[in-house]
């Protein structure tokens, strides 16, 4: 399904593969300390009203007080390579990552990404690297194109309209965002989580036996929980009125 066919308000849920989170964070950590934010393009697929974001690639952005522009040549080259490597994925959005959101410049950069990719209704995702509450904050936003007009008294009023690219602005509405993880992804994420508290820099993966034992322990805990619930229901005295 092409993103041009999607209308604003049709996406009700966004699911992001953990590989996307790790790729964006790696990109941010590799940048010079003076760089406030990093940017890139999101790739994935649409399933009914759900957007699955499965991969991404970085796009250089010139961000100064006088200029805010993307590198269209780099974007086109990466787009072509991804289309050849994985034609099932399509460009579905763009991202920014840093300690501060773009604010008023979000609309400007969003219009630039739509123009460079020749796609519409791109999803915007922001990853907050300040880790509020010691957690990675990931927010997804769906754009609604609008413009500011002046009424007869000179006041500004907002109205949906088709405007020139230089004056395009967007209203970004939040969309529920969750992690899209498969079984293989969970194994890797669990290994990374164990490495956070490990004393050694190398954290070996669990053996097959250890994995089976851990899965068995979890299954037994779930069975005990179910038995306790059944027991409570069985011993409950119902009073008929």
HULIN-V82779 format. One record per residue. N is the residue number from 1. SS is DSSP state (H for helix, E for strand, C for the rest). OMEGA is omega in whole degrees, 0 to 359 (none if undefined). D_FIRST is the distance of its C-alpha to the first C-alpha in Angstrom with 1 decimal. Layout:
n:N ss:SS omega:OMEGA d_first:D_FIRST
n:N ss:SS omega:OMEGA d_first:D_FIRST
This chain:
n:1 ss:C omega:181 d_first:0.0
n:2 ss:C omega:181 d_first:3.8
n:3 ss:H omega:178 d_first:6.5
n:4 ss:H omega:182 d_first:8.5
n:5 ss:H omega:182 d_first:7.3
n:6 ss:C omega:178 d_first:8.3
n:7 ss:C omega:179 d_first:12.0
n:8 ss:C omega:178 d_first:14.7
n:9 ss:C omega:182 d_first:15.7
n:10 ss:C omega:180 d_first:12.6
n:11 ss:C omega:182 d_first:12.6
n:12 ss:C omega:181 d_first:15.8
n:13 ss:E omega:177 d_first:16.1
n:14 ss:E omega:177 d_first:15.6
n:15 ss:E omega:186 d_first:16.8
n:16 ss:E omega:177 d_first:18.2
n:17 ss:E omega:180 d_first:19.6
n:18 ss:H omega:178 d_first:23.3
n:19 ss:H omega:178 d_first:23.0
n:20 ss:H omega:179 d_first:21.3
n:21 ss:H omega:183 d_first:24.3
n:22 ss:H omega:180 d_first:26.8
n:23 ss:H omega:181 d_first:25.4
n:24 ss:H omega:179 d_first:25.5
n:25 ss:H omega:177 d_first:29.0
n:26 ss:H omega:178 d_first:30.3
n:27 ss:H omega:182 d_first:29.2
n:28 ss:H omega:183 d_first:31.1
n:29 ss:H omega:181 d_first:34.2
n:30 ss:C omega:181 d_first:34.5
n:31 ss:C omega:176 d_first:34.7
n:32 ss:C omega:184 d_first:38.1
n:33 ss:C omega:181 d_first:39.6
n:34 ss:C omega:181 d_first:39.5
n:35 ss:C omega:182 d_first:35.7
n:36 ss:C omega:185 d_first:34.5
n:37 ss:E omega:172 d_first:30.8
n:38 ss:E omega:187 d_first:28.3
n:39 ss:E omega:178 d_first:24.8
n:40 ss:E omega:184 d_first:21.7
n:41 ss:E omega:179 d_first:17.9
n:42 ss:E omega:178 d_first:15.7
n:43 ss:E omega:180 d_first:13.1
n:44 ss:E omega:183 d_first:11.0
n:45 ss:E omega:176 d_first:7.9
n:46 ss:E omega:174 d_first:6.6
n:47 ss:E omega:185 d_first:8.5
n:48 ss:C omega:181 d_first:9.2
n:49 ss:C omega:181 d_first:11.1
n:50 ss:E omega:176 d_first:11.7
n:51 ss:E omega:177 d_first:10.9
n:52 ss:E omega:179 d_first:12.4
n:53 ss:E omega:188 d_first:14.1
n:54 ss:E omega:179 d_first:15.7
n:55 ss:E omega:182 d_first:17.4
n:56 ss:E omega:171 d_first:18.5
n:57 ss:E omega:184 d_first:21.0
n:58 ss:E omega:176 d_first:23.8
n:59 ss:C omega:178 d_first:24.2
n:60 ss:C omega:178 d_first:27.7
n:61 ss:E omega:175 d_first:28.4
n:62 ss:E omega:185 d_first:31.8
n:63 ss:E omega:177 d_first:32.9
n:64 ss:C omega:178 d_first:36.4
n:65 ss:C omega:182 d_first:38.2
n:66 ss:C omega:189 d_first:37.8
n:67 ss:C omega:173 d_first:34.4
n:68 ss:E omega:186 d_first:30.9
n:69 ss:E omega:179 d_first:28.6
n:70 ss:E omega:177 d_first:26.1
n:71 ss:C omega:185 d_first:26.7
n:72 ss:H omega:180 d_first:24.1
n:73 ss:H omega:179 d_first:25.5
n:74 ss:H omega:180 d_first:25.1
n:75 ss:H omega:182 d_first:21.5
n:76 ss:H omega:179 d_first:20.8
n:77 ss:H omega:180 d_first:22.7
n:78 ss:H omega:178 d_first:21.0
n:79 ss:H omega:180 d_first:17.5
n:80 ss:H omega:180 d_first:18.7
n:81 ss:H omega:180 d_first:20.3
n:82 ss:H omega:178 d_first:17.4
n:83 ss:H omega:178 d_first:15.2
n:84 ss:H omega:183 d_first:18.2
n:85 ss:H omega:182 d_first:18.9
n:86 ss:C omega:183 d_first:15.6
n:87 ss:C omega:180 d_first:12.8
n:88 ss:C omega:178 d_first:10.6
n:89 ss:C omega:177 d_first:10.6
n:90 ss:E omega:177 d_first:9.3
n:91 ss:E omega:183 d_first:11.3
n:92 ss:E omega:181 d_first:10.6
n:93 ss:E omega:178 d_first:14.1
n:94 ss:E omega:183 d_first:17.8
n:95 ss:E omega:170 d_first:20.9
n:96 ss:E omega:180 d_first:24.6
n:97 ss:E omega:180 d_first:27.3
n:98 ss:E omega:180 d_first:31.0
n:99 ss:C omega:180 d_first:33.7
n:100 ss:C omega:177 d_first:32.9
n:101 ss:C omega:182 d_first:29.7
n:102 ss:C omega:182 d_first:29.3
n:103 ss:H omega:184 d_first:30.4
n:104 ss:H omega:181 d_first:30.6
n:105 ss:H omega:181 d_first:29.1
n:106 ss:H omega:181 d_first:25.7
n:107 ss:H omega:181 d_first:24.6
n:108 ss:H omega:182 d_first:26.1
n:109 ss:H omega:178 d_first:24.3
n:110 ss:H omega:178 d_first:20.9
n:111 ss:H omega:179 d_first:21.3
n:112 ss:H omega:178 d_first:22.4
n:113 ss:H omega:178 d_first:19.4
n:114 ss:H omega:180 d_first:17.0
n:115 ss:H omega:183 d_first:19.4
n:116 ss:H omega:182 d_first:19.7
n:117 ss:H omega:184 d_first:16.0
n:118 ss:C omega:179 d_first:15.2
n:119 ss:C omega:178 d_first:12.4
n:120 ss:C omega:178 d_first:12.7
n:121 ss:C omega:178 d_first:12.7
n:122 ss:C omega:176 d_first:13.2
n:123 ss:E omega:176 d_first:14.7
n:124 ss:E omega:180 d_first:18.4
n:125 ss:E omega:179 d_first:20.2
n:126 ss:E omega:177 d_first:24.0
n:127 ss:E omega:183 d_first:26.1
n:128 ss:E omega:182 d_first:29.7
n:129 ss:C omega:175 d_first:32.1
n:130 ss:C omega:178 d_first:35.1
n:131 ss:C omega:177 d_first:34.3
n:132 ss:H omega:183 d_first:35.5
n:133 ss:H omega:180 d_first:37.2
n:134 ss:H omega:178 d_first:36.9
n:135 ss:C omega:177 d_first:33.2
n:136 ss:C omega:180 d_first:30.2
n:137 ss:E omega:179 d_first:28.6
n:138 ss:E omega:181 d_first:24.8
n:139 ss:E omega:178 d_first:23.3
n:140 ss:E omega:183 d_first:19.8
n:141 ss:E omega:177 d_first:19.5
n:142 ss:E omega:185 d_first:17.0
n:143 ss:E omega:170 d_first:18.3
n:144 ss:E omega:184 d_first:19.5
n:145 ss:E omega:181 d_first:20.8
n:146 ss:E omega:178 d_first:24.5
n:147 ss:E omega:178 d_first:27.8
n:148 ss:E omega:179 d_first:31.4
n:149 ss:E omega:178 d_first:33.8
n:150 ss:E omega:177 d_first:37.6
n:151 ss:C omega:185 d_first:39.2
n:152 ss:C omega:181 d_first:42.8
n:153 ss:C omega:178 d_first:44.4
n:154 ss:C omega:179 d_first:42.6
n:155 ss:C omega:179 d_first:40.5
n:156 ss:E omega:173 d_first:36.8
n:157 ss:E omega:185 d_first:34.3
n:158 ss:E omega:180 d_first:30.6
n:159 ss:E omega:178 d_first:28.3
n:160 ss:C omega:182 d_first:24.7
n:161 ss:C omega:172 d_first:24.7
n:162 ss:C omega:185 d_first:23.5
n:163 ss:C omega:179 d_first:25.8
n:164 ss:C omega:182 d_first:26.6
n:165 ss:H omega:183 d_first:24.9
n:166 ss:H omega:183 d_first:28.3
n:167 ss:H omega:181 d_first:28.6
n:168 ss:C omega:174 d_first:25.1
n:169 ss:E omega:186 d_first:25.2
n:170 ss:E omega:171 d_first:23.0
n:171 ss:E omega:185 d_first:23.7
n:172 ss:E omega:181 d_first:22.1
n:173 ss:E omega:182 d_first:21.8
n:174 ss:E omega:177 d_first:21.9
n:175 ss:E omega:178 d_first:19.4
n:176 ss:C omega:185 d_first:20.7
n:177 ss:E omega:181 d_first:20.3
n:178 ss:E omega:182 d_first:21.4
n:179 ss:E omega:176 d_first:21.9
n:180 ss:E omega:184 d_first:19.7
n:181 ss:C omega:174 d_first:22.4
n:182 ss:C omega:183 d_first:23.0
n:183 ss:H omega:180 d_first:26.6
n:184 ss:H omega:178 d_first:27.1
n:185 ss:H omega:181 d_first:26.0
n:186 ss:H omega:178 d_first:28.5
n:187 ss:H omega:180 d_first:31.3
n:188 ss:H omega:180 d_first:30.8
n:189 ss:H omega:177 d_first:30.6
n:190 ss:H omega:178 d_first:33.8
n:191 ss:H omega:177 d_first:35.6
n:192 ss:H omega:181 d_first:34.8
n:193 ss:H omega:178 d_first:36.0
n:194 ss:H omega:182 d_first:39.2
n:195 ss:H omega:181 d_first:39.8
n:196 ss:H omega:182 d_first:40.1
n:197 ss:C omega:182 d_first:43.4
n:198 ss:C omega:178 d_first:44.6
n:199 ss:C omega:180 d_first:47.9
n:200 ss:C omega:179 d_first:46.9
n:201 ss:C omega:180 d_first:44.3
n:202 ss:C omega:178 d_first:43.1
n:203 ss:C omega:183 d_first:41.7
n:204 ss:C omega:176 d_first:41.6
n:205 ss:C omega:179 d_first:39.0
n:206 ss:C omega:176 d_first:40.4
n:207 ss:C omega:179 d_first:41.7
n:208 ss:H omega:180 d_first:40.4
n:209 ss:H omega:179 d_first:43.3
n:210 ss:H omega:179 d_first:42.8
n:211 ss:H omega:178 d_first:39.1
n:212 ss:H omega:180 d_first:40.2
n:213 ss:H omega:179 d_first:43.0
n:214 ss:H omega:179 d_first:40.7
n:215 ss:H omega:179 d_first:38.2
n:216 ss:H omega:178 d_first:41.2
n:217 ss:H omega:178 d_first:42.6
n:218 ss:H omega:180 d_first:39.4
n:219 ss:H omega:178 d_first:39.3
n:220 ss:H omega:178 d_first:43.0
n:221 ss:H omega:178 d_first:42.4
n:222 ss:H omega:178 d_first:39.7
n:223 ss:H omega:178 d_first:42.1
n:224 ss:H omega:179 d_first:44.9
n:225 ss:H omega:179 d_first:42.7
n:226 ss:H omega:179 d_first:41.9
n:227 ss:H omega:178 d_first:45.6
n:228 ss:H omega:179 d_first:46.7
n:229 ss:H omega:179 d_first:44.5
n:230 ss:H omega:179 d_first:45.7
n:231 ss:H omega:179 d_first:49.3
n:232 ss:H omega:179 d_first:49.0
n:233 ss:H omega:182 d_first:47.6
n:234 ss:H omega:184 d_first:50.4
n:235 ss:H omega:180 d_first:53.2
n:236 ss:C omega:179 d_first:52.0
n:237 ss:C omega:180 d_first:54.5
n:238 ss:C omega:180 d_first:53.0
n:239 ss:C omega:179 d_first:55.3
n:240 ss:C omega:180 d_first:55.1
n:241 ss:C omega:none d_first:56.0
